[in-house]
Amino acid sequence: MDLKAKIKEVTRQLTWRVEYQPNNTKDLEILSNPETKTHTIYVPDNPKDPVGPLEHLHELAHAVLSERDLFLAGGVYDLNIQDHRYNLVPAIRAVDDWWADYLVDSWCPDEARADIADHLEMIYKALQFKAIQPHEFFGIALIIAEGIYYCKAEITLPGHLQPAVQAFLDHPPDKPSREAAEEIAQVLFDVTGINLKIKFIESDGKPFWTVEKKGE
């Protein structure tokens, strides 16, 4: 698969404008703005690893999904939840990646599945040698779920990971919905002991992910 050619093809199919901006992030990141109908891809000034075409396609997959539904325009969060952003942002990103990686797999399955296998190997090592923080746990559960779904990996999971991984697998990645996104993200919070309810809301046509205390 010529990934660079696929990048050009996917970009041409987008209806919103695509912009590239240098940034001090460590990884390639996209922000889709439904108001201005733009996709801004932030390119790291000093990436921790060279940015490859597969990472580029992954961000473009988010762009494709964002044009389909506001809730898939990941990266828009309620500004009144600063105290909880440290956990909410990676939880929602993990859910968004579940949908986006399905597109990437449909475009270039060999490359996508080899990348998942590489990440699984890194996760095995990490689980053996370090304690996992909640914001890391979300991405780990995602990669393990993708390993099972795409690579048919046979994995014996620690007890606390089982419900998180199953939350992804219970919602097919080719059928993204607001309800499914809320349910997956809520399980991720519950499993890690974060006693908050995650909600997707719209205000004046603007999409927001937010949290509230349970029972409110």
N, C-alpha and C positions, 0 to 999 in steps of 0.2 A: 504493500500500500504506500503510495506517495502521499505522505502526511501533509507536506507543504501544499500540494495541489488540492487536498481536501480542505485545508484551511481557507484557501481562496474560494473554493466552491461554496462552503458554508457561509463565508462572509458575504458573498454575492446574494445569497438567498435571504439575508436579513433585511428587514424594511427600515429599521432604525439605523441612525448613523453610528459608525464605530470609530472611536477615537483612542489614541494611545498616549499615555502620559507617563513620564518618568516619576518614580516615587521611591521613598526610602523603605518600602516593604521588602520582606525577604523572599516573597514568592509572587508570582503573577496573580493578580486579582482583578475581578471585574465588578463594576457597579453599573447596574442598568437603571435608568431613570425614566419611568413611564410618563412623567410630565413633559420632559424635553425630548422624549423618544430618542435617547442616546445610550450607547453602551460605551463606557469608559474603561479601558483595560489599563491597569496600572502596572508598569514594567519596572521591576526592581533595579535600583542603581547598582547595588552590590548583592546580587543573588547568592544565597547560600550554596546553590547548585546551579549549573547552567540551565537556562530555561529552554526546554525542548518543545518540539511541535505537538507532542501529546498533551502537555500542559496547556498549550495554546488552544488546542481543540476542546479541552475540558472547559475552559472559560467561555469559548464560543457556544458550547452546549448550554451553558447557563443563559447566554444571550437568546438562543432559540426559544428556550422555555419561558423566559421573561416576556417575550412577545406574545405568548399564548395566554398567560394569565398573570394578573398582578401579584398573586401570592408567590409566584415563582421568581419574582424580581428580588432575589435574595439580597440581604445587606441593608434593608430598611427596617429600623428598629425604633421603638418608642423612646424618645429622648428623656423620658422621665424615669427610666429604669437603670440609671448609671450604675447603681450598686450591684446590679445583677448581670450586666453585660458580659462580664468575664466568663459566665457559664452559658448565657442565652445565645451569644453569637456563635460559639463553636457547635452548640447543639443544633441550631438551625442550619448552619453550614453543612453539617453532616447529613441532615435530611435532604437539603438541596443537592448535595453531591450524589445521593442515592438516585435521584431522578436524572441528573446530568450524565452520570457515568453510563446509564443505559443507552443514551444517544451515542456517546463515545464508542461504546462496545458495538453498536450497530454500524458505525462508520468504519471502524478498524479493529475488529475483534482480536486478531492475533496480537497486535501491539498492546491493546488495552488489557488483555488477560495476562500477558507477560509482566506488565507493570503491576497488576494486582498481586501476582505471585511473588514478585520482588518485595512488595510492601508486607505481605504476609510473613516472609522470612524475617524481616526487620522487627515485626511485632512479636514473633516468637521469642526473639532474643531480648526484646525490651521487657516482656512479661516475666522473664526469668531473673532479671537483674535490677529492676527498679519498681518502686511503688508508683501506681498510676493515679494521676490527679483527675478530677472530674472532667476538665476541659480536654484532656488527652483521651480519656475513656470513650468519649463520643466518637472520635475518629477511628479508634481501634475497633469498636463494635461495628462501624460501617465497613471497614476493610475486611473483617472476618466474614460479615454477611455477604460481601461481594465475592470473597473467595469461595464460599459455599455455593452461591447462586451461579457464578460464571465459570468457576474452575472446578466445580464439584469436589472441593477440598473436604476431606474427612477430618474434622477437628473436634477434639475433646475440650469442651469449654469449662473454665472455672465457673462455679455456681453463679457469681454475680454478673457474669457476662451473658449467660444464657438468655434471660428475658430481653436484654438490650439487642442482641443479635436477632432474636426471633421477632422483635418489633419491626425490624426492617423487612425480614423475609415474609412477614404476614401481609405486607403491602407491596404488590408487584411494582417494580420500578418503571414499568411502561404505562402505569396508570396513576400519575400524580394527582392528588386532590388536596384541598385544604384540610379536610377531615383527617386524611391519612397522615399529612404532615404534622398536625397537632397531636395525633395519637402516638406517632413515633417519638416526637420530641418529648412528650409527657412521660413516656416510659423511660427515656434516657434520664430525665430529671428524677423520677421516682427511684430508679435503681441506684442512683448515686446519692440519694438522701437529700435532694434539694426539694424542700417542701413548698413548692410554688406551682401554680397552674399557668400553663402556657396558652396564649390565645393569639389568633390572627384577627385583626380588626381593620376596618377601613374608615377613614375620616376625611370627608371632603374629597373622596376619590383617591386618597393616598393610602397605600398599604403599610401596615405596621405589624410587627410582632411585639408582643408585650407579655408581661407576667403579672400575676396578682396572687395574693394569699389565698390558699384554698378555703372555700366556704364563703367567699365574698360574692 
